[in-house]
Amino acid sequence: MEVKRISANDTYQIRQMMLRQGKPITSCHFDSDEDEQTFHLGAFTDGKLVSVASFFFKNNNSFEIENQYQLRGMATLENFQRKGLSRELLNVAFPVIKQNFCDLLWCNARIEARPFYETVGFKAVGEVFEIEGVGPHILMQKEIS
Ligand SMILES: CC(C)(COP(=O)(O)OP(=O)(O)OC[C@H]1O[C@@H](n2cnc3c(N)ncnc32)[C@H](O)[C@@H]1OP(=O)(O)O)[C@@H](O)C(=O)NCCC(=O)NCCS
């Protein structure tokens, strides 16, 4: 397994399959995908891209920490789940976020993904809320030391 920087374009197919099933590929294009401070990571198994995650320089007002990153589009193809790939993507991302002078990573986690985020050190904040057309979510955060 190898973790590499990938382009926004590389993420769209896995985002669509795992996060936007039945929706057009354009629904997988996120605002700020192409921003300078945004970065995208991919995990490759036998040369095939199987897991993706994207990191956006974006603050959430719920947190007082000055500089924050948002995690979005975290997804691993079904046959490759529970092999530690997402955890590995995050382990590569944390020092990059720190190098960018940010101390906090947050995400709007799908309820089903909450146990995963807890395993990698995120904590839930506040109440469950609905993102229309996607389902129930909870805000989660991890301070990066
Ligand atoms: C959530 C998701 C990204 C996790 O990816 P993954 O590559 O399977 O995660 P990892 O293998 O790195 O998991 C690390 C640890 O997290 C925990 N974990 C992962 N998925 C879990 C689950 N569904 N339920 C409970 N714990 C889970 C486990 O402790 C796991 O370690 P273990 O397998 O040794 O027990 C993946 O399940 C996925 O793509 N889901 C569909 C899309 C999605 O919901 N994305 C999140 C949007 S907010």
The ligand as a Gaussian input file, in Angstrom:
#p B3LYP/6-31G(d) Opt

LIG

0 1
 C      -15.533000       5.223000       7.144000
 C      -14.511000       4.672000       6.151000
 C      -13.930000       5.829000       5.341000
 C      -13.384000       3.972000       6.939000
 O      -12.395000       3.566000       6.000000
 P      -11.476000       2.280000       6.229000
 O      -10.348000       2.382000       5.250000
 O      -12.288000       1.051000       6.206000
 O      -10.965000       2.539000       7.730000
 P       -9.737000       1.846000       8.471000
 O       -9.559000       0.447000       7.974000
 O       -8.555000       2.746000       8.402000
 O      -10.293000       1.812000       9.955000
 C       -9.485000       2.055000      11.083000
 C      -10.242000       1.617000      12.306000
 O      -11.465000       2.354000      12.423000
 C      -12.494000       1.501000      12.947000
 N      -13.565000       1.357000      11.955000
 C      -13.511000       1.517000      10.616000
 N      -14.706000       1.316000      10.046000
 C      -15.535000       1.010000      11.072000
 C      -16.917000       0.677000      11.134000
 N      -17.678000       0.656000      10.035000
 N      -17.458000       0.403000      12.334000
 C      -16.691000       0.401000      13.457000
 N      -15.373000       0.717000      13.461000
 C      -14.821000       1.009000      12.277000
 C      -11.853000       0.175000      13.244000
 O      -11.398000       0.193000      14.590000
 C      -10.693000       0.158000      12.305000
 O       -9.642000      -0.647000      12.737000
 P       -9.792000      -2.270000      12.695000
 O      -10.337000      -2.627000      11.336000
 O       -8.384000      -2.696000      12.932000
 O      -10.719000      -2.613000      13.802000
 C      -15.160000       3.600000       5.201000
 O      -15.916000       2.706000       5.993000
 C      -16.054000       4.175000       4.114000
 O      -15.576000       4.526000       3.023000
 N      -17.370000       4.259000       4.386000
 C      -18.322000       4.742000       3.386000
 C      -18.140000       6.224000       3.112000
 C      -18.260000       7.051000       4.383000
 O      -19.198000       6.933000       5.158000
 N      -17.268000       7.947000       4.582000
 C      -17.240000       8.840000       5.713000
 C      -18.004000      10.076000       5.392000
 S      -18.118000      11.178000       6.787000

